Structures are given as C-alpha cells and as structure tokens.
Amino acid sequence: MSIKDKYRVLPIERSDYKDWVLHKHYAKRMPSVMYAFGLYDNTNVICGIVLYGTPPCQMNNGKASFKTIKINMIELTRLVINDNLEKNLGSYFISQSFKLLPKPTCVVSYADPNNNHHGYVYQSSNWIYTGLSQKGGKDKQWIWNGRQYHAKTITIEKMKSMRMDYDNNLNMTQNWKNNGGQIEENTLRKYRYIYMLCNKKLKKKLLKDMKYEILEYPKGDNKRYDTSYEPDVQPILF
C-alpha cells in the first residue's frame, strides 16, 4: 500500500496538537499557531502534527527576504511524527499540508544545529537553503529544573506561574538565577529554509528579487530526539 493510500492530512484543533507540542517535541513549548494539520493513518488516528505560525517580525511580508516584492510569509514551527514509520513520510506530510495553506505564500523554517538538526526533511522536499539565521539577544536557552525554555517565552507572569520567587528590585535574569535557573547561549545559529507556494511566474520573480543567496544544503550527523511519548489521541470519525 502506498503512502497516499495509508495516510491523509487534515486540519486539527489545539486540543489535538497540544500534547504533542508540550511533551513529544524536543522544545516542549507552544509556538504561535495560525494553521495546524494532523497526519492520520488508515485507522483514522493522528500519527503526526505540523504547525504553521507567525514568522520572526523581520520576516513579515517578505521584508527581510525580498527587495521589492511583498508576500504573505508564515513559519513552519513544529513538525513531529511518530517513530518507526516510512522514511519519506515527513516530506509527504509537509507537501500535503502545503495544499491546505493560502496562496501565494512563502514558508520559512529553521533547523537547529544546537539540537543536531540540519533540515534533511526540508532538503528532501526541495526547500531553498538561504544560510544562517540572525544572531539575536533572544537566542538563549533558559533552564530550570532540567527543562529548557526559550527566552521569548520568559516573562514575569511566566515566572510567577511557575511559582518562582520574584524580586521587583532585580532584573529578570537575576531573578531566574536566584531561583536556581541557568541561562545558556545557543552556540550555533539556525539553518534557514524557504519554500515558495505560488505559480511558476511569481516564483521566478521572487527568486530574482530575493535578498538571500541560495546556498548548498548543510550536511552533518543528525541526532534524533526521543519521540517515544505517546499523546492521548482519539480516532476521528468520518
């Protein structure tokens, strides 16, 4: 049986993907979500999720990517698939989710070498590799009780919700460390990939107008993270 006969891709709700994001994906934090899709097997049970959200502010409307052309841009923020499934299922899942996105649109996604990822699923899907992400002050990992948090998620309200003590006379970094937390710099910038969802005529214009240089795909040894966690999923009824 072929992959297209065994799987289908459908929109899903937050209740369907929340457990996957918070417990199965290595980042274990919820990103912004504009579009969410599930990969259903032939028993109608979800065996993967892909999420699309708002890209970094400098990427909006293609300002960072293109010289003159304005175009809708979204970011592929999460992709999680159960272990021990077909090797090329990730590429199939992405391509099928693309059919459900608005067009014309440019999709950006990042592979994090700090977690031993190089973006092979994007390479096998013919994304354009455009180099490394910008290094910014938010490019840090905040660690507490053995769990990593991205700097963008850390606020006073967040710390208080984690039942941390907070001294208003100290800054957030000092408060974090006083609660036993650690802050680590990400030593490597992320690999940036772009995919253009549009007709051939517009794609040709976008390629000429793109600010980034198209580069050869990065290579290296990937390290798979533990995806053995089994979310509580219910079969969809058709």
N, C-alpha and C positions, 0 to 999 in steps of 0.2 A: 504494500500500500504506500502511495507517495505521500510526501509531507502535506501537500494541499488537500489530500483526502482524509488525513488524520487530524488536522488542526484547523481552527478558524479563529479570526481575530475580531473582537467586538469591544465597543466602549464599556467601561466599568465605572462603578461609583467608588467613593472614598472608602466605604466600608469593605469593598472588595480588595483594595490595594494597601490599606493602612498597615496591616500586619506584615505584609511583605517588606514594606519600606522600613519599618521600625525594628524588625527583628531578623529579616533574611538578607537584606542588602548590607554591605560592609559599613556604609556611612551611618546607618541607623538613625537617620533624621529625616524629617519630612521637608521636601523642597516645595517651591511654588508649583502648583499644578493647574494647567489650562486644559489639557487633554490627557485622558488615561484609557489604556486599552489592555485587555486581557487576552492571553493565548489559551484557548480552550481545546482540550483533546476530544477524541471521539466519544468520550463518556460525559462530555459537557462540563468537565471540571477544569478550573484555571490551573495551568502549569507554568505560567509566566506573566509578568506585567511589564509594561513600558509606559513611562510618564513623560509628558512634554510640558514645559513651563516657560516663564519669562526669562530671557537671557540676561546676562550682566547688562547694566544700564547703558554702557558704552556701545553695546551691540544692537540696541533697539533701532528699528527702521533702517538697519544696514549702515549706520553712520560710521562704524569702525571698519566695516568690511568693504564698502564700495565708495567710490569717489563722488559720484553724482546721483546714482540711482537709489531711490528709497524703496524698500521692500519689507514686507512683514517678516520678522525673524522670531523663531522660537528655539528653545533649547531642549534637547533630549537629556533629561536629568536623571532618569533611573531606567535600568534595564536589568531584570532579574528573571532567570529561567531555572527550573529545577534541574538537578544533576542527572547525568546518565540518559540524556535524550539525544536526538540526532545532532550530529556535529554542526551542520549548517542551519540549525533551527533558528539561531539568533538572527541571521541575515534574512531569513524568510519572515520572521516576526516583524522586524523593522520595516521591510518592504511592504508588507500587508498593512501595517499601521499607517504608512505614508499615504495610502489610498484614502484614508479616513480623515486626513488633515486638510485644512483650507489651502487653496492655491490661488495665486503664486505665493510661495513661502520659501524662505531659506532656513534650514535647520542647522544649528551648531551643536556640537557635543565635545566633551573633553574626556580624555583618557588620562588617568592619574598614575604617573610612574612612581609616586611615593607609595602606591599600593601595588606596584609591579604590574601595571596595566599599560599596554601600548596601543590599544584600539584596533585589535585584529578583526573584531566583528565589523568595524567601520571600513576597514581595508577590504574585507571580503564583500562588502556591499557597495564598493566603488565610491566612497566618500572622497572629498578632496582634502588632503592634508595641507594645512597652512601654517605650520610652525607651532611655536610655544605660546602659551597664554602670558599675559602681562603679569609681572610680579607686583603684588599689592600688599598693603598693610593688613588686609583681611586673610592673607594666605598663611594661616596658622591653624594648628590643632590645639584645642583646649581639652585637657584630660582631667577627669575626676572619677574616682572610684573605678579605674580601669576602663572607662568608656570615653570615646573621643567625641568631641563636639566641634563643629565648625564655628569660626569666630563670628560669622554673620548671624548665628542663632543665639549668641550670648548677650543678654540684656539684664538689667537689674531685676525686672519682673521674672525672667527665666531663672535667675539665681535664687530668688526668693521662693519660686515654685519648687525648686529642688531642696528647699529647707536649709539653704546656706545662711550663715550669719552675714549681714551686710552693714558695713560702717560707712555712713554717708561722707565722712571726713577723708575717706580713702578712695582711690580710683578703682575701676573695675578689675584691673589686673592684680592690684594688691589684695583686693577682697578675695579674688579667686584663689590666689596662692595662700592666703591666710586660712582658707577652708581646706587646705591640703591638696589643691589642684595644681596642675602643671601646665605650662604653655610651651609648645614646641613649634619651631618654624618648619614649614614644608621645604625641604632642601631642593626639590626639583619642580620646575614649572610644568604645567599640564600640556599634553598634546592636543591641539585644536583641530577639529574636523568640521567640514561644512558640506551640506548636501542641498542642491537646488531643486525644489519641487515646482517646475514650471515647464512651459513648452520649449522646444529647441531654439526658437528665435530669441526668446528672452534669456535663456541660459547662455547663449553666445554673447549677448550684450553684457550680462553680468560677469562673465569670465574676463572680458576686456576691461571692465570697469573696476574689477576687484583690486583692493589695495594690497592684499597679501600675495606673496609669491607662492605658487604651487610647488610643493616640495616632495621629495621621495618619502615613502612611508617609513616611519621609525621601526626598528626591529629590536628584539630583545627577548629574554625569557620571561614569559608570563607566570604569575603565581596565582592560582585560583584560591579565592577565599572560601570559607566554609559556608555553603548554602544548604546544609542538611536540615536546617529548621523547617518544619512543616506548618505553614499557616493554616488556620481554620477556614477552609473554603467549602462552600456549598455548591453542588451542581446547579447549573442554570437549566430551567425548564423551557423547552420550546413548544 
